[in-house]
Structure formats: C-alpha cells, structure tokens
Amino acid sequence: MKVFGWLTKNKIPLGMGGAIVYFLSAAYQYYHNERIETLARLSSEQVQVETRRVEATKPFLEKQLTLYADVTQAAATLALKWRMDSDQARPAMDRFWRLYLGELALVEDAKVRTAMWAFGKALNDYDTPPRTLAKLAQELAGACRESLVRSWGVKELDTLKSIPDSEPLLLPKTGG
C-alpha cells in the first residue's frame, strides 16, 4: 500500500497512478525480454563461432587422428615383431621413421614428440628388450590419445587413463 499512499500524498489521481504503474511494469517487461533475447542471440552467435572453429580445424584434426593411428600401429608392430621377424618389421620400421622425421611433426604435441623420441631411441638400441619396446609403444599410444582428447575437446575420453606402471604388461607368447 506504499504506492497507494505515495499517490494520494502527492495528489496524483488513481487512474494516472495506475497508468504510471502499468507503464513502469511494461517498460520493465520490455527491457527484461530484450535482455533475454540479447543473451539468446549472443549464445547462438557463440555456438556459430565454435561451430566455425571446429569446421576450420577439421582437416587438421582428421589428419592428426590418421597419423596418430598410423604411428601407434607401427610402434605396436615393431614392439611385437622387431626381433622375431625382420621382414614383417621392415615396413613398420620405415613407416615409424617417416612419421617421426616428417608428417607427424605437423600435428604432434610435446608429449607425443617425447614419446616418439623415447620409442625411436629404444629402436636404435638393438639390445632393448621387447618388453621395453612394448611399454614404450603403450606410452606412445597413451600420449596420442591424450593429445586427441585435448585437440578434439572430448572431455568424456579424458577419464580413460594409461595403464598404470604397477599393472603387468601382457605380451603374446611366441612359438618355440
């Protein structure tokens, strides 16, 4: 009743007071709706900007995924076949070093680069045990996965973690 008291105290006719209250209410509603529409428009524009960013980076992300898959496959093949059958290992060895020296440098991040270097160093040391190569191949795959999670922005995959050091590494048994 404060508004009514103010209106009568200032000798403003009740009809005019109602009009003023109605006008203020309508103005508030208008500006409130305008603000909601502005926020919705900004949100829509932000979605469009993010969509354009993803579309612009899509070729890079696809190339990164392809090269990461290639290098993890080459590393896994080398970890399993390097000393057992050099004929099967030779194409994987060639692919690994071509990726290391060339294409992968276009898309890799620091962790992948470090894992590639460690695997390549172990490959150059002929005395590296197969178990070490296998562990390094897994570390390379884990670094590639983490890089993809960051690049693609897929936080759901971030819950997948690399195999802990305490977990024993399983390798296939070889004949003989």
Secondary structure as UniProt FT lines:
FT   HELIX           2..9
FT   TURN            10..11
FT   HELIX           14..81
FT   TURN            82..84
FT   HELIX           86..101
FT   HELIX           103..106
FT   HELIX           110..124
FT   TURN            126..127
FT   HELIX           130..152
FT   HELIX           155..159
FT   TURN            165..166
//
